[in-house]
C-alpha cells in the first residue's frame, strides 16, 4: 500500500485504519495458526512492511514476498543483510536474533504507524547504521500510533504492547485483532480517503 499512499498523499480516516488493521491482524493470525496433521506449522513471514501488504478492491488483505519466511522444520537462515525492512522490522530481528511470530506482530503494528502518520514512523538519522542501532536497541516509539485511534492509544493498549522491545511481552496477532474488533465496529467496504 505504500506507493499508493505516498503518491495520493491521502488521509485515511481513523475508522478505515481500524477496519484495515483489524483485517490485517486477522489475516496474520490465520497465517500464524496454520497447521497440518502434525500440528502447528509455526509460520513466520519475516519481512512485513507496507510494500508487502496487498489490499484488494473489496478491502481484503493479503501478504506477499515470503523470501524471508520460515516455519516448522525450516529454520530461518539469517543471511547477512536479511534483517527485515527498516523501520518495520522488530528490534530482535535487527539485532540478528532471527524471525518470529512476535516479530511479525511488531512489524505489522509498525506498518500501521506508517499509515496513521502518512510518513515513515521514525525521524531520519543520517545513516542506515545509526537507524539500525537506534531501532535494535530502542525499537519504534509506540507513541507514533496515537493518531490511529481516538482517543490516543492508552499506555496498556494493544498497539503499545505490540511495539514492546521484548518479543515475549507482545500480544499475538489474534489478540491484537480481537482488541481492534472491540475498539471500533468494522466499516464496510474498502478503506478510503476522507
N, CA and C atoms as an extended XYZ file, in Angstrom:
582
Properties=species:S:1:pos:R:3:atomname:S:1:resname:S:1:resid:I:1 pbc="F F F"
N         0.812       -1.202        0.000 N   UNK     1
C         0.000        0.000        0.000 CA  UNK     1
C         0.849        1.257        0.000 C   UNK     1
N         2.135        1.162        0.223 N   UNK     2
C         2.955        2.346        0.474 CA  UNK     2
C         3.045        3.294       -0.714 C   UNK     2
N         3.229        2.786       -1.926 N   UNK     3
C         3.366        3.669       -3.091 CA  UNK     3
C         2.085        4.462       -3.328 C   UNK     3
N         0.950        3.776       -3.249 N   UNK     4
C        -0.321        4.472       -3.450 CA  UNK     4
C        -0.515        5.530       -2.378 C   UNK     4
N        -0.145        5.189       -1.148 N   UNK     5
C        -0.294        6.130       -0.036 CA  UNK     5
C         0.571        7.369       -0.258 C   UNK     5
N         1.821        7.156       -0.677 N   UNK     6
C         2.722        8.288       -0.880 CA  UNK     6
C         2.282        9.134       -2.067 C   UNK     6
N         1.877        8.476       -3.170 N   UNK     7
C         1.533        9.236       -4.372 CA  UNK     7
C         0.239       10.013       -4.200 C   UNK     7
N        -0.722        9.430       -3.500 N   UNK     8
C        -2.002       10.114       -3.316 CA  UNK     8
C        -1.929       11.153       -2.205 C   UNK     8
N        -1.005       10.977       -1.282 N   UNK     9
C        -0.893       11.847       -0.113 CA  UNK     9
C        -2.253       12.022        0.545 C   UNK     9
N        -3.007       10.922        0.576 N   UNK    10
C        -4.367       10.967        1.090 CA  UNK    10
C        -4.373       10.641        2.579 C   UNK    10
N        -5.350       11.184        3.274 N   UNK    11
C        -5.536       10.868        4.673 CA  UNK    11
C        -6.570        9.752        4.769 C   UNK    11
N        -6.228        8.720        5.485 N   UNK    12
C        -7.136        7.604        5.696 CA  UNK    12
C        -7.824        7.834        7.035 C   UNK    12
N        -9.144        7.770        7.032 N   UNK    13
C        -9.887        8.028        8.265 CA  UNK    13
C        -9.508        7.021        9.345 C   UNK    13
N        -9.692        7.433       10.601 N   UNK    14
C        -9.386        6.530       11.702 CA  UNK    14
C       -10.226        5.266       11.641 C   UNK    14
N       -11.506        5.403       11.301 N   UNK    15
C       -12.371        4.223       11.208 CA  UNK    15
C       -11.858        3.265       10.137 C   UNK    15
N       -11.412        3.795        9.003 N   UNK    16
C       -10.879        2.951        7.936 CA  UNK    16
C        -9.561        2.313        8.358 C   UNK    16
N        -8.740        3.059        9.101 N   UNK    17
C        -7.482        2.495        9.589 CA  UNK    17
C        -7.742        1.325       10.535 C   UNK    17
N        -8.686        1.497       11.456 N   UNK    18
C        -9.007        0.441       12.411 CA  UNK    18
C        -9.551       -0.780       11.678 C   UNK    18
N       -10.452       -0.560       10.709 N   UNK    19
C       -11.017       -1.678        9.952 CA  UNK    19
C        -9.922       -2.419        9.179 C   UNK    19
N        -9.030       -1.679        8.548 N   UNK    20
C        -7.943       -2.291        7.787 CA  UNK    20
C        -6.974       -3.025        8.717 C   UNK    20
N        -6.654       -2.424        9.844 N   UNK    21
C        -5.766       -3.080       10.807 CA  UNK    21
C        -6.408       -4.355       11.342 C   UNK    21
N        -7.708       -4.303       11.614 N   UNK    22
C        -8.418       -5.478       12.107 CA  UNK    22
C        -8.318       -6.617       11.092 C   UNK    22
N        -8.569       -6.316        9.825 N   UNK    23
C        -8.464       -7.349        8.778 CA  UNK    23
C        -7.027       -7.854        8.657 C   UNK    23
N        -6.066       -6.945        8.718 N   UNK    24
C        -4.666       -7.328        8.549 CA  UNK    24
C        -4.190       -8.225        9.679 C   UNK    24
N        -4.480       -7.847       10.921 N   UNK    25
C        -4.065       -8.695       12.038 CA  UNK    25
C        -4.852       -9.999       12.060 C   UNK    25
N        -6.102       -9.975       11.591 N   UNK    26
C        -6.867      -11.214       11.461 CA  UNK    26
C        -6.225      -12.159       10.457 C   UNK    26
N        -5.791      -11.624        9.325 N   UNK    27
C        -5.095      -12.443        8.314 CA  UNK    27
C        -3.776      -12.983        8.863 C   UNK    27
N        -3.047      -12.130        9.591 N   UNK    28
C        -1.784      -12.589       10.169 CA  UNK    28
C        -2.042      -13.692       11.191 C   UNK    28
N        -3.087      -13.549       11.992 N   UNK    29
C        -3.434      -14.591       12.967 CA  UNK    29
C        -3.754      -15.912       12.269 C   UNK    29
N        -4.499      -15.846       11.160 N   UNK    30
C        -4.807      -17.053       10.395 CA  UNK    30
C        -3.536      -17.705        9.859 C   UNK    30
N        -2.635      -16.904        9.333 N   UNK    31
C        -1.366      -17.400        8.796 CA  UNK    31
C        -0.552      -18.067        9.910 C   UNK    31
N        -0.445      -17.394       11.056 N   UNK    32
C         0.320      -17.946       12.175 CA  UNK    32
C        -0.302      -19.231       12.719 C   UNK    32
N        -1.610      -19.387       12.588 N   UNK    33
C        -2.310      -20.542       13.154 CA  UNK    33
C        -2.374      -21.737       12.216 C   UNK    33
N        -1.903      -21.618       10.982 N   UNK    34
C        -1.973      -22.742       10.044 CA  UNK    34
C        -1.297      -23.979       10.621 C   UNK    34
N        -1.947      -25.125       10.399 N   UNK    35
C        -1.451      -26.387       10.944 CA  UNK    35
C        -1.726      -27.518        9.961 C   UNK    35
N        -1.054      -28.611       10.174 N   UNK    36
C        -1.341      -29.833        9.431 CA  UNK    36
C        -1.568      -30.950       10.438 C   UNK    36
N        -1.607      -32.189        9.966 N   UNK    37
C        -1.885      -33.310       10.871 CA  UNK    37
C        -0.819      -33.471       11.967 C   UNK    37
N         0.349      -32.896       11.781 N   UNK    38
C         1.411      -32.994       12.790 CA  UNK    38
C         1.394      -31.832       13.778 C   UNK    38
N         0.530      -30.868       13.544 N   UNK    39
C         0.431      -29.737       14.458 CA  UNK    39
C         0.701      -28.408       13.781 C   UNK    39
N         0.995      -27.404       14.578 N   UNK    40
C         1.207      -26.040       14.081 CA  UNK    40
C         2.392      -25.998       13.122 C   UNK    40
N         2.234      -25.244       12.034 N   UNK    41
C         3.320      -25.083       11.065 CA  UNK    41
C         4.339      -24.045       11.523 C   UNK    41
N         3.968      -23.249       12.542 N   UNK    42
C         4.861      -22.239       13.119 CA  UNK    42
C         5.380      -21.266       12.059 C   UNK    42
N         4.485      -20.853       11.160 N   UNK    43
C         4.871      -19.977       10.062 CA  UNK    43
C         5.174      -18.565       10.529 C   UNK    43
N         6.198      -17.994        9.919 N   UNK    44
C         6.628      -16.618       10.174 CA  UNK    44
C         6.868      -15.959        8.833 C   UNK    44
N         6.310      -14.781        8.609 N   UNK    45
C         6.556      -14.064        7.361 CA  UNK    45
C         7.996      -13.569        7.310 C   UNK    45
N         8.430      -12.882        8.338 N   UNK    46
C         9.820      -12.463        8.450 CA  UNK    46
C        10.177      -11.119        7.862 C   UNK    46
N         9.284      -10.521        7.070 N   UNK    47
C         9.621       -9.228        6.470 CA  UNK    47
C         8.371       -8.434        6.114 C   UNK    47
N         7.474       -8.262        7.083 N   UNK    48
C         6.274       -7.468        6.815 CA  UNK    48
C         6.646       -5.986        6.760 C   UNK    48
N         6.189       -5.343        5.701 N   UNK    49
C         6.384       -3.906        5.511 CA  UNK    49
C         5.242       -3.427        4.624 C   UNK    49
N         5.025       -2.129        4.505 N   UNK    50
C         3.928       -1.657        3.650 CA  UNK    50
C         4.011       -2.182        2.210 C   UNK    50
N         5.213       -2.402        1.706 N   UNK    51
C         5.360       -2.915        0.341 CA  UNK    51
C         4.953       -4.380        0.216 C   UNK    51
N         4.756       -5.078        1.331 N   UNK    52
C         4.425       -6.497        1.303 CA  UNK    52
C         3.001       -6.774        1.755 C   UNK    52
N         2.170       -5.738        1.751 N   UNK    53
C         0.761       -5.878        2.110 CA  UNK    53
C        -0.069       -5.425        0.916 C   UNK    53
N        -0.947       -6.300        0.454 N   UNK    54
C        -1.820       -6.006       -0.686 CA  UNK    54
C        -3.241       -5.840       -0.172 C   UNK    54
N        -3.891       -4.769       -0.604 N   UNK    55
C        -5.287       -4.529       -0.238 CA  UNK    55
C        -6.124       -4.633       -1.497 C   UNK    55
N        -7.037       -5.587       -1.514 N   UNK    56
C        -7.911       -5.790       -2.669 CA  UNK    56
C        -8.985       -4.706       -2.715 C   UNK    56
N        -9.619       -4.579       -3.871 N   UNK    57
C       -10.689       -3.592       -4.033 CA  UNK    57
C       -11.814       -3.787       -3.030 C   UNK    57
N       -12.045       -5.049       -2.614 N   UNK    58
C       -13.122       -5.309       -1.652 CA  UNK    58
C       -12.669       -5.133       -0.202 C   UNK    58
N       -11.416       -4.681        0.000 N   UNK    59
C       -10.910       -4.445        1.347 CA  UNK    59
C       -10.205       -5.628        1.961 C   UNK    59
N       -10.165       -6.761        1.255 N   UNK    60
C        -9.456       -7.919        1.778 CA  UNK    60
C        -7.954       -7.643        1.784 C   UNK    60
N        -7.232       -8.363        2.621 N   UNK    61
C        -5.802       -8.139        2.814 CA  UNK    61
C        -5.042       -9.422        2.512 C   UNK    61
N        -3.909       -9.285        1.857 N   UNK    62
C        -3.016      -10.422        1.611 CA  UNK    62
C        -1.581       -9.959        1.801 C   UNK    62
N        -0.733      -10.896        2.159 N   UNK    63
C         0.688      -10.616        2.315 CA  UNK    63
C         1.439      -11.245        1.153 C   UNK    63
N         2.502      -10.582        0.717 N   UNK    64
C         3.327      -11.095       -0.371 CA  UNK    64
C         4.795      -11.101        0.057 C   UNK    64
N         5.637      -11.633       -0.799 N   UNK    65
C         7.086      -11.683       -0.627 CA  UNK    65
C         7.465      -12.477        0.616 C   UNK    65
N         7.456      -13.777        0.461 N   UNK    66
C         7.781      -14.685        1.558 CA  UNK    66
C         9.231      -15.151        1.491 C   UNK    66
N        10.101      -14.336        0.906 N   UNK    67
C        11.503      -14.699        0.744 CA  UNK    67
C        12.270      -14.838        2.049 C   UNK    67
N        11.773      -14.250        3.129 N   UNK    68
C        12.448      -14.369        4.418 CA  UNK    68
C        11.593      -15.147        5.427 C   UNK    68
N        10.652      -15.917        4.907 N   UNK    69
C         9.754      -16.651        5.796 CA  UNK    69
C        10.418      -17.917        6.332 C   UNK    69
N         9.810      -18.439        7.382 N   UNK    70
C        10.278      -19.684        7.980 CA  UNK    70
C         9.090      -20.414        8.572 C   UNK    70
N         9.328      -21.628        9.027 N   UNK    71
C         8.271      -22.419        9.628 CA  UNK    71
C         8.843      -23.657       10.280 C   UNK    71
N         7.947      -24.484       10.783 N   UNK    72
C         8.351      -25.715       11.457 CA  UNK    72
C         9.248      -26.549       10.544 C   UNK    72
N        10.389      -26.882       11.053 N   UNK    73
C        11.311      -27.701       10.277 CA  UNK    73
C        12.095      -26.928        9.238 C   UNK    73
N        11.807      -25.651        9.087 N   UNK    74
C        12.511      -24.808        8.122 CA  UNK    74
C        13.003      -23.564        8.843 C   UNK    74
N        14.032      -23.702        9.659 N   UNK    75
C        14.513      -22.525       10.380 CA  UNK    75
C        14.979      -21.455        9.424 C   UNK    75
N        14.798      -20.244        9.852 N   UNK    76
C        15.170      -19.121        9.003 CA  UNK    76
C        16.684      -18.962        8.993 C   UNK    76
N        17.311      -19.145        7.842 N   UNK    77
C        18.758      -18.948        7.774 CA  UNK    77
C        19.050      -17.454        7.644 C   UNK    77
N        19.424      -16.826        8.734 N   UNK    78
C        19.646      -15.393        8.735 CA  UNK    78
C        20.949      -15.073        8.015 C   UNK    78
N        20.827      -14.719        6.755 N   UNK    79
C        21.992      -14.353        5.963 CA  UNK    79
C        22.340      -12.890        6.222 C   UNK    79
N        23.547      -12.519        5.909 N   UNK    80
C        23.965      -11.132        6.067 CA  UNK    80
C        23.026      -10.243        5.273 C   UNK    80
N        22.527       -9.211        5.897 N   UNK    81
C        21.626       -8.283        5.231 CA  UNK    81
C        20.166       -8.668        5.318 C   UNK    81
N        19.844       -9.883        5.761 N   UNK    82
C        18.448      -10.307        5.902 CA  UNK    82
C        17.982      -10.033        7.318 C   UNK    82
N        17.589       -8.806        7.550 N   UNK    83
C        17.120       -8.414        8.880 CA  UNK    83
C        15.734       -7.779        8.802 C   UNK    83
N        15.028       -8.013        7.726 N   UNK    84
C        13.748       -7.362        7.559 CA  UNK    84
C        13.938       -5.966        6.991 C   UNK    84
N        12.859       -5.215        6.928 N   UNK    85
C        12.873       -3.885        6.339 CA  UNK    85
C        12.788       -2.832        7.445 C   UNK    85
N        13.779       -1.977        7.521 N   UNK    86
C        13.726       -0.874        8.494 CA  UNK    86
C        12.764        0.182        7.977 C   UNK    86
N        12.008        0.826        8.830 N   UNK    87
C        11.999        0.732       10.288 CA  UNK    87
C        10.959       -0.241       10.831 C   UNK    87
N        10.454       -1.138        9.999 N   UNK    88
C         9.342       -2.004       10.385 CA  UNK    88
C         9.783       -3.264       11.125 C   UNK    88
N        10.988       -3.743       10.854 N   UNK    89
C        11.464       -4.982       11.477 CA  UNK    89
C        11.573       -4.822       12.986 C   UNK    89
N        11.264       -5.905       13.689 N   UNK    90
C        11.333       -5.902       15.149 CA  UNK    90
C        12.786       -5.737       15.610 C   UNK    90
N        12.970       -5.133       16.781 N   UNK    91
C        14.333       -4.903       17.285 CA  UNK    91
C        15.185       -6.168       17.348 C   UNK    91
N        14.595       -7.292       17.792 N   UNK    92
C        15.378       -8.524       17.889 CA  UNK    92
C        15.820       -9.017       16.513 C   UNK    92
N        14.993       -8.771       15.528 N   UNK    93
C        15.338       -9.145       14.143 CA  UNK    93
C        16.515       -8.309       13.670 C   UNK    93
N        16.495       -7.024       13.989 N   UNK    94
C        17.585       -6.131       13.596 CA  UNK    94
C        18.876       -6.462       14.336 C   UNK    94
N        18.743       -7.064       15.522 N   UNK    95
C        19.930       -7.474       16.279 CA  UNK    95
C        20.484       -8.806       15.777 C   UNK    95
N        19.816       -9.416       14.793 N   UNK    96
C        20.289      -10.672       14.231 CA  UNK    96
C        19.806      -11.906       14.950 C   UNK    96
N        18.738      -11.781       15.745 N   UNK    97
C        18.229      -12.906       16.521 CA  UNK    97
C        17.231      -13.761       15.754 C   UNK    97
N        16.962      -13.439       14.508 N   UNK    98
C        16.061      -14.243       13.698 CA  UNK    98
C        14.623      -13.766       13.729 C   UNK    98
N        13.828      -14.375       12.876 N   UNK    99
C        12.423      -14.004       12.720 CA  UNK    99
C        11.554      -14.822       13.671 C   UNK    99
N        10.394      -14.249       14.041 N   UNK   100
C         9.440      -14.937       14.916 CA  UNK   100
C         8.051      -14.383       14.655 C   UNK   100
N         7.048      -15.078       15.155 N   UNK   101
C         5.685      -14.571       15.037 CA  UNK   101
C         5.525      -13.272       15.811 C   UNK   101
N         6.196      -13.148       16.945 N   UNK   102
C         6.155      -11.892       17.705 CA  UNK   102
C         6.773      -10.760       16.889 C   UNK   102
N         7.792      -11.068       16.110 N   UNK   103
C         8.401      -10.075       15.231 CA  UNK   103
C         7.448       -9.647       14.122 C   UNK   103
N         6.650      -10.601       13.610 N   UNK   104
C         5.638      -10.259       12.607 CA  UNK   104
C         4.609       -9.288       13.190 C   UNK   104
N         4.194       -9.519       14.438 N   UNK   105
C         3.223       -8.635       15.094 CA  UNK   105
C         3.799       -7.224       15.201 C   UNK   105
N         5.040       -7.137       15.648 N   UNK   106
C         5.708       -5.828       15.762 CA  UNK   106
C         5.739       -5.142       14.398 C   UNK   106
N         6.170       -5.868       13.369 N   UNK   107
C         6.306       -5.275       12.037 CA  UNK   107
C         4.970       -4.778       11.504 C   UNK   107
N         3.900       -5.546       11.707 N   UNK   108
C         2.594       -5.112       11.219 CA  UNK   108
C         2.112       -3.881       11.983 C   UNK   108
N         2.344       -3.827       13.284 N   UNK   109
C         1.993       -2.622       14.054 CA  UNK   109
C         2.790       -1.423       13.559 C   UNK   109
N         4.059       -1.620       13.232 N   UNK   110
C         4.881       -0.534       12.699 CA  UNK   110
C         4.353       -0.060       11.345 C   UNK   110
N         3.829       -0.980       10.540 N   UNK   111
C         3.224       -0.597        9.257 CA  UNK   111
C         2.032        0.328        9.481 C   UNK   111
N         1.255        0.066       10.525 N   UNK   112
C         0.102        0.918       10.793 CA  UNK   112
C         0.505        2.257       11.381 C   UNK   112
N         1.672        2.324       12.002 N   UNK   113
C         2.197        3.631       12.395 CA  UNK   113
C         2.459        4.458       11.142 C   UNK   113
N         3.022        3.823       10.115 N   UNK   114
C         3.263        4.482        8.828 CA  UNK   114
C         1.943        4.985        8.241 C   UNK   114
N         0.918        4.144        8.249 N   UNK   115
C        -0.374        4.532        7.687 CA  UNK   115
C        -0.998        5.675        8.479 C   UNK   115
N        -0.934        5.598        9.806 N   UNK   116
C        -1.542        6.629       10.643 CA  UNK   116
C        -0.866        7.977       10.454 C   UNK   116
N         0.449        7.946       10.290 N   UNK   117
C         1.206        9.191       10.167 CA  UNK   117
C         1.268        9.712        8.737 C   UNK   117
N         1.153        8.819        7.763 N   UNK   118
C         1.297        9.218        6.363 CA  UNK   118
C         2.757        9.426        5.979 C   UNK   118
N         3.656        8.933        6.803 N   UNK   119
C         5.090        9.038        6.540 CA  UNK   119
C         5.796        7.958        7.353 C   UNK   119
N         7.088        7.857        7.170 N   UNK   120
C         7.858        6.890        7.959 CA  UNK   120
C         7.681        7.177        9.444 C   UNK   120
N         7.552        6.132       10.267 N   UNK   121
C         7.331        6.354       11.697 CA  UNK   121
C         8.593        6.709       12.481 C   UNK   121
N         9.686        7.016       11.812 N   UNK   122
C        10.915        7.403       12.508 CA  UNK   122
C        11.472        8.673       11.876 C   UNK   122
N        12.285        9.354       12.646 N   UNK   123
C        12.981       10.516       12.115 CA  UNK   123
C        14.246       10.043       11.414 C   UNK   123
N        14.620       10.730       10.351 N   UNK   124
C        15.853       10.378        9.655 CA  UNK   124
C        17.040       10.650       10.559 C   UNK   124
N        17.977        9.713       10.607 N   UNK   125
C        19.129        9.857       11.479 CA  UNK   125
C        20.419       10.126       10.705 C   UNK   125
N        20.339       10.179        9.403 N   UNK   126
C        21.523       10.480        8.611 CA  UNK   126
C        22.206        9.263        8.033 C   UNK   126
N        22.085        8.108        8.672 N   UNK   127
C        22.714        6.911        8.117 CA  UNK   127
C        21.907        5.675        8.494 C   UNK   127
N        21.999        4.668        7.632 N   UNK   128
C        21.326        3.410        7.928 CA  UNK   128
C        21.902        2.759        9.178 C   UNK   128
N        23.212        2.918        9.385 N   UNK   129
C        23.848        2.318       10.562 CA  UNK   129
C        23.297        2.931       11.850 C   UNK   129
N        23.137        4.243       11.884 N   UNK   130
C        22.591        4.905       13.075 CA  UNK   130
C        21.149        4.478       13.311 C   UNK   130
N        20.374        4.371       12.242 N   UNK   131
C        18.985        3.927       12.360 CA  UNK   131
C        18.925        2.490       12.866 C   UNK   131
N        19.772        1.631       12.317 N   UNK   132
C        19.809        0.232       12.747 CA  UNK   132
C        20.092        0.132       14.242 C   UNK   132
N        21.069        0.864       14.717 N   UNK   133
C        21.418        0.827       16.139 CA  UNK   133
C        20.255        1.334       16.987 C   UNK   133
N        19.660        2.466       16.602 N   UNK   134
C        18.555        3.016       17.387 CA  UNK   134
C        17.387        2.042       17.459 C   UNK   134
N        16.971        1.497       16.324 N   UNK   135
C        15.817        0.599       16.307 CA  UNK   135
C        16.112       -0.719       17.012 C   UNK   135
N        17.329       -1.244       16.863 N   UNK   136
C        17.684       -2.505       17.513 CA  UNK   136
C        17.730       -2.366       19.019 C   UNK   136
N        18.138       -1.204       19.517 N   UNK   137
C        18.260       -1.001       20.959 CA  UNK   137
C        17.004       -0.458       21.616 C   UNK   137
N        16.217        0.363       20.877 N   UNK   138
C        15.074        1.032       21.482 CA  UNK   138
C        13.743        0.669       20.852 C   UNK   138
N        13.767        0.148       19.634 N   UNK   139
C        12.527       -0.120       18.935 CA  UNK   139
C        11.878        1.160       18.452 C   UNK   139
N        10.707        1.021       17.904 N   UNK   140
C         9.936        2.150       17.394 CA  UNK   140
C         9.204        2.816       18.557 C   UNK   140
N         9.170        4.119       18.558 N   UNK   141
C         8.442        4.849       19.588 CA  UNK   141
C         6.949        4.586       19.389 C   UNK   141
N         6.355        3.861       20.310 N   UNK   142
C         4.955        3.452       20.165 CA  UNK   142
C         3.998        4.625       20.145 C   UNK   142
N         4.415        5.792       20.614 N   UNK   143
C         3.513        6.946       20.593 CA  UNK   143
C         3.178        7.363       19.163 C   UNK   143
N         3.944        6.867       18.180 N   UNK   144
C         3.632        7.183       16.786 CA  UNK   144
C         2.285        6.617       16.369 C   UNK   144
N         1.759        5.650       17.118 N   UNK   145
C         0.453        5.080       16.794 CA  UNK   145
C        -0.704        5.865       17.385 C   UNK   145
N        -0.426        6.905       18.148 N   UNK   146
C        -1.503        7.679       18.769 CA  UNK   146
C        -2.534        8.181       17.766 C   UNK   146
N        -2.140        8.618       16.541 N   UNK   147
C        -3.156        9.085       15.596 CA  UNK   147
C        -4.099        7.993       15.088 C   UNK   147
N        -3.759        6.721       15.345 N   UNK   148
C        -4.556        5.634       14.791 CA  UNK   148
C        -5.901        5.477       15.482 C   UNK   148
N        -5.977        5.807       16.762 N   UNK   149
C        -7.220        5.625       17.493 CA  UNK   149
C        -7.602        6.914       18.200 C   UNK   149
N        -8.869        7.069       18.488 N   UNK   150
C        -9.362        8.234       19.178 CA  UNK   150
C       -10.178        7.740       20.374 C   UNK   150
N        -9.769        8.012       21.597 N   UNK   151
C        -8.625        8.837       21.996 CA  UNK   151
C        -7.316        8.132       21.715 C   UNK   151
N        -6.208        8.863       21.797 N   UNK   152
C        -4.915        8.247       21.515 CA  UNK   152
C        -4.667        7.003       22.366 C   UNK   152
N        -3.822        6.132       21.849 N   UNK   153
C        -3.555        4.846       22.492 CA  UNK   153
C        -3.180        5.025       23.961 C   UNK   153
N        -3.833        4.253       24.807 N   UNK   154
C        -3.530        4.283       26.237 CA  UNK   154
C        -2.258        3.497       26.504 C   UNK   154
N        -1.708        3.664       27.680 N   UNK   155
C        -0.424        3.042       27.998 CA  UNK   155
C        -0.455        1.531       27.823 C   UNK   155
N        -1.557        0.886       28.141 N   UNK   156
C        -1.621       -0.564       28.047 CA  UNK   156
C        -2.388       -1.048       26.822 C   UNK   156
N        -2.522       -0.220       25.796 N   UNK   157
C        -3.250       -0.634       24.602 CA  UNK   157
C        -2.502       -1.734       23.865 C   UNK   157
N        -3.207       -2.442       23.017 N   UNK   158
C        -2.585       -3.498       22.214 CA  UNK   158
C        -1.498       -2.929       21.319 C   UNK   158
N        -1.684       -1.688       20.840 N   UNK   159
C        -0.653       -1.087       19.990 CA  UNK   159
C         0.661       -0.954       20.729 C   UNK   159
N         0.606       -0.407       21.934 N   UNK   160
C         1.839       -0.226       22.700 CA  UNK   160
C         2.461       -1.566       23.048 C   UNK   160
N         1.638       -2.551       23.375 N   UNK   161
C         2.162       -3.878       23.667 CA  UNK   161
C         2.751       -4.521       22.415 C   UNK   161
N         2.146       -4.296       21.260 N   UNK   162
C         2.656       -4.878       20.008 CA  UNK   162
C         4.030       -4.323       19.643 C   UNK   162
N         4.339       -3.124       20.118 N   UNK   163
C         5.620       -2.494       19.800 CA  UNK   163
C         6.610       -2.563       20.972 C   UNK   163
N         6.345       -3.407       21.939 N   UNK   164
C         7.287       -3.544       23.053 CA  UNK   164
C         8.613       -4.100       22.564 C   UNK   164
N         9.657       -3.686       23.237 N   UNK   165
C        11.007       -4.091       22.863 CA  UNK   165
C        11.208       -5.603       22.973 C   UNK   165
N        10.676       -6.198       24.032 N   UNK   166
C        10.871       -7.630       24.261 CA  UNK   166
C         9.743       -8.436       23.609 C   UNK   166
N        10.074       -9.385       22.729 N   UNK   167
C         9.034      -10.120       21.987 CA  UNK   167
C         8.066      -10.892       22.877 C   UNK   167
N         8.523      -11.422       24.007 N   UNK   168
C         7.631      -12.206       24.870 CA  UNK   168
C         6.583      -11.340       25.559 C   UNK   168
N         6.738      -10.025       25.508 N   UNK   169
C         5.766       -9.124       26.115 CA  UNK   169
C         4.708       -8.644       25.122 C   UNK   169
N         4.834       -9.042       23.867 N   UNK   170
C         3.876       -8.598       22.844 CA  UNK   170
C         2.674       -9.529       22.773 C   UNK   170
N         1.503       -8.986       22.440 N   UNK   171
C         0.343       -9.847       22.193 CA  UNK   171
C         0.546      -10.592       20.881 C   UNK   171
N        -0.194      -11.675       20.698 N   UNK   172
C        -0.129      -12.342       19.400 CA  UNK   172
C        -1.095      -11.639       18.431 C   UNK   172
N        -1.050      -12.025       17.182 N   UNK   173
C        -1.853      -11.349       16.150 CA  UNK   173
C        -3.343      -11.456       16.437 C   UNK   173
N        -3.806      -12.587       16.952 N   UNK   174
C        -5.235      -12.741       17.255 CA  UNK   174
C        -5.657      -11.796       18.369 C   UNK   174
N        -4.823      -11.635       19.381 N   UNK   175
C        -5.149      -10.716       20.471 CA  UNK   175
C        -5.268       -9.281       19.965 C   UNK   175
N        -4.378       -8.877       19.059 N   UNK   176
C        -4.467       -7.524       18.502 CA  UNK   176
C        -5.739       -7.392       17.672 C   UNK   176
N        -6.032       -8.399       16.850 N   UNK   177
C        -7.244       -8.366       16.023 CA  UNK   177
C        -8.496       -8.288       16.895 C   UNK   177
N        -8.527       -9.065       17.968 N   UNK   178
C        -9.682       -9.037       18.872 CA  UNK   178
C        -9.837       -7.659       19.507 C   UNK   178
N        -8.714       -7.059       19.929 N   UNK   179
C        -8.766       -5.725       20.521 CA  UNK   179
C        -9.295       -4.711       19.512 C   UNK   179
N        -8.822       -4.794       18.266 N   UNK   180
C        -9.266       -3.856       17.236 CA  UNK   180
C       -10.745       -4.047       16.917 C   UNK   180
N       -11.190       -5.297       16.899 N   UNK   181
C       -12.600       -5.568       16.634 CA  UNK   181
C       -13.499       -4.981       17.710 C   UNK   181
N       -13.015       -4.972       18.950 N   UNK   182
C       -13.792       -4.406       20.051 CA  UNK   182
C       -13.660       -2.889       20.120 C   UNK   182
N       -12.571       -2.362       19.569 N   UNK   183
C       -12.315       -0.921       19.665 CA  UNK   183
C       -13.281       -0.106       18.832 C   UNK   183
N       -13.651       -0.619       17.682 N   UNK   184
C       -14.499        0.145       16.782 CA  UNK   184
C       -15.124       -0.825       15.793 C   UNK   184
N       -16.402       -0.686       15.509 N   UNK   185
C       -17.011       -1.587       14.533 CA  UNK   185
C       -16.336       -1.433       13.176 C   UNK   185
N       -16.124       -2.556       12.522 N   UNK   186
C       -15.500       -2.535       11.193 CA  UNK   186
C       -16.407       -1.810       10.213 C   UNK   186
N       -15.820       -0.934        9.431 N   UNK   187
C       -16.617       -0.234        8.429 CA  UNK   187
C       -16.690       -1.089        7.174 C   UNK   187
N       -17.836       -1.126        6.513 N   UNK   188
C       -17.983       -1.956        5.328 CA  UNK   188
C       -17.168       -1.390        4.163 C   UNK   188
N       -16.782       -2.276        3.284 N   UNK   189
C       -16.117       -1.852        2.050 CA  UNK   189
C       -14.656       -1.542        2.236 C   UNK   189
N       -14.115       -0.941        1.226 N   UNK   190
C       -12.698       -0.635        1.174 CA  UNK   190
C       -12.380        0.623        1.943 C   UNK   190
N       -11.261        0.620        2.696 N   UNK   191
C       -10.858        1.876        3.322 CA  UNK   191
C       -10.634        2.932        2.254 C   UNK   191
N       -11.045        4.146        2.549 N   UNK   192
C       -10.931        5.206        1.542 CA  UNK   192
C       -10.452        6.498        2.180 C   UNK   192
N       -10.103        7.397        1.348 N   UNK   193
C        -9.639        8.704        1.839 CA  UNK   193
C       -10.827        9.525        2.302 C   UNK   193
N       -10.597       10.351        3.293 N   UNK   194
C       -11.688       11.218        3.766 CA  UNK   194
C       -11.535       12.607        3.236 C   UNK   194
